[in-house]
Amino acid sequence: MSTLFSANGLSVTLGSAPVLQDVSFSVPESAPLVGVLGANGSGKTTLMRCIAGLIPHKGHCTLHGTPLETLSAKGLARRVSYIPQQSGIGISLSVREVVLMGFNPRLGVLQAPSPAMHAAAEQALAQVGLAGFADRDYLTLSGGEQQLCILARTLVQDAELLLLDEPDSALDLHNRVQMLQTVSALVHSGGKAAFICLHDPALALEFCDTLLLLRGGRLIAQLHPKTDPLPETEQLLAEVFGPVQLLRVTDSAGQPRLVLLPKMN
């Protein structure tokens, strides 16, 4: 089975405190959508920032055989797209301008985006449900609309690896599902992978091929919810979320689904 991404011995220490400890895992090309789950302070965001090359760390990451730590900042930006919890955009820009930022790693100094890039930006906005928003001021958007705009920016960046840190935090249920459907379709079209930090384990079970469970900066389990035995999956999820019950059901379209319920005493 071909490996798309691997992490080996990732460790991060802030001051004297270890916040990520010897995390290793691999992602095959057949399972490119990875959900990262854990309580607050478990190391989820640190793991994302570590993979994105934003903080010093021990260990290394490999994407399609290339060690990410050997790439230049611009080379890394071409291959890895990181969406933090907060966009950091605090100046007045149009939605179109924000999305076009996704092309920056491919543009030279003072080079303007091409007409084809402008068309791709419009298409990405339509894809995330923001058709007609291109001329709006980004700062006037709701929190959820801003997150969808940043997702559109990520789509045009066309990176091989997407890192999304709680992209669902300001979205309603409809847009959460749409966002995950969009990312899932993108990575399952071939050659890409996505890591998504999620608070909602039910969404992760519904869409993700692999789940990484973090606790205290350590990787306590790597799960494959579509194939792993339910009792084992329940037990491991309970270490993060408390007692839960998993059921395999068939929805109205005849598709198998995994349903997560709190376990009643």
N, C-alpha and C positions, 0 to 999 in steps of 0.2 A: 504494500500500500504506500503510495507516494506521500511524503510529508510536505505540507504547505508551509507550516510555521513550527518552530520549536523554541522553547526557552530552557536555558540550562543554568541552574544555580543562581537565579536572580536574588540578590540581597541588597537591601538599602538600610543604612543607619543614619538617623538624624540626631546629631549630638552624640550622646552615648546610648541612645535607645534604638534597638533594631525594630524597624517597622515592616520589613519584608525579609523573610528568612528562607533562603535556599529553595526557591520556587522553580520547579522544573516540570515541563509538560510538552506534548507535541500535538499538532493539529493536522490530521490527514486531509487531503484534498476532497475526500468524500464527505467531510463533516466540517464545513468552513464557518458556520455560525456558532459562536461561542458565547454563552452567557456567564457573566462573572457575578457570583452571589456571595453575600456575607453581611454581617451586621456592620453598623457604623464603626469605623476604626479598625476594620479587619484587614485593610491593606488594598482594597479594590482600586482606589484612585492612584495609590502609589504604584501598583502594578502597571496601570495604564501609562502613567508618566514615565515609568522605567522603560517600557517597550518603546515609547515615543522618543526616547533619548533626551528627555527634558530634565532628568535628575541624575547625578552620579550614582553608579551602582556597580556591584560585582556580578560576574556571570555574563552571559551573552544571549542574544536572540538571533535567530536565523530565519530569513524569509526567502523561500524558493532557493535555498542553498547559499544565500548571501548573508554574511554576518552584518547586522544593522549597525553595530558599533564602528564598523570600518567606513561607513558612508559619510560624506560631507553633509552639512546642514541642508543644502539645497537638494542633494541626492536623496537624503532621507525624506524630505518633504514631498518629493515626487512619488515615493513608494509607500509612505505612511501618512494617513490623515487622522488627526486627533481632534475630537470634539469635546472640550471640557464642559463642566457643569455650567460655567458662566462664559459667555463669548468674549468678554473683555472689550467689546466695542462700545465706546462711550462718546463718540462723535457722530454728528449728523451725516449719514450716508444713505443713499437710496438702496432699496432691497437689491436692485440689479447690481450695484457696485459691490455689495457684500458678496453676492454669489460669484461675481467675476474674480474675486480674490482667490478663488480656487484654482485659477489658471496661473497665479503668480510664479510657482516653481518652474513653469515652462517658458516664462517671458524673460527677455533680456532687460537690462537697465533702460528705463524710459520707453520700453516697447509697449504699445497699447494693445488691448485685446482685439482680436480680429472679428469681422462680422460673423464668422462661423462660431466663435466663442460666445458672442452675444446671443446667437440663436440657441446655442446649447444651454445657456443660462436660463432663457425663457422656457425651454423644454423641461429643465430640471425643476423650475418653480411649479410648472403644471403637474409634474410627476409627484410632488409632495403636497399638492392641494393648494398652492398659492398662485394660481394663474390670475393675472391681472394685478398682482401686487408689485410689479417691478419698479414702478415709479414712487411707491410709498417710502416714507422715511423709516428706516429700520428702527429707530428709537421710539417710534409711535406704535410699534406692533406689540401685541400681548406677548407674555413670556412664551406661550406655546407657539405662536407664530414665529417668534425669533428662533426658536429651536428648529422649526421646519425650514426656515431660511438657511440656517447653518447646515442643515442636512442637505439642502440643495447645493450649497457651496461644496460640500464633500462629494456629491455625485459628480460635479463637473471636474473636480480635481482628479478623478479616475485613478486613485491610488490602489495598490494591491492589497493594502491592509488598512482597515477602518477601525478606529478605537473610539467608542462612544461611551462617555461617562454620564450615566443617568440621563439619557436623551428624552426619556418619557416623563421627567419630573413635573413639567408644566403642561402636559398634554392631557386632554380628556380621553376617555376610553376609545372612542372612534379613531382619534388621531394616533393614539398609541399603537393600535392594531395596524393602521395604515403605515406608520413608520416602520414597524417590524416587518410587514409584508414587503415594503420597498427594499429594505436592506437584505431581506432573505432572497428576494428575486435577484438582486444584484450579485450577491456572492455565489448563489447557486448557478448562475450563468457560466461560471468557470473562471478559475485562476485568481480569485480574490478570497479574502477572509475578513471577518468582522468579530471584534470583541465588544460586547455590550454589558456595561454594569447596569443591573436592574434591581429595584427594590421589590418588584412583584414576582415572586417565584412562579405563579401561575402562567404569566406571560412567557417567562423563560422556558418553562416546560412545554408550552404550546409551540414555540417557534425555534428554539435552539437545538442544534445537533449535539452539542457538548455543554456541560455545566462545570465550571470551576468553583468549588466551595472553599472560601477563605475564612480563617479564624485566627486572630492574633498574629497576623502577618505570615501565616503558614498555609500552604495548600493542603487541606485535609482530605479532599476527594476530587476526582475527575469522573463525572457521570455522563452516561449516554442514555438519556431518558427514553428514547424510542426503543431501546433494546435491553437495557439492564433490568434485572428482576425487580418487581415492585417493592418487596419487603426490604431489600438492601437499599434501594433509593429512598424509601420512606425513612429508614433509620438514619441515613446520612443527612437528609434534609432536616430532620428533627434536631440535629446537633446545631443548626443555625437558626431555625425558625420555631422550634418547639414541636410538640407532637402533631403530626400530620397524617392524613390518609390519602392514598392515591388510588384512583379508579381508572381503568381503561374502558372507554365508552365509544359508541359510534354516533356521530352527529347526524343531523337531518339530511346531509348530503351523502351519507354513507361512508364518511371518512373517519378513521380511528383518531381518538383524542385522549389525552391524559388529563384528568381532572384532579385538582388539589383541594382537599377539604381539611379544616382543622379537626383534629381527632378529639372527640368528646369523651370525657371520663365516664 
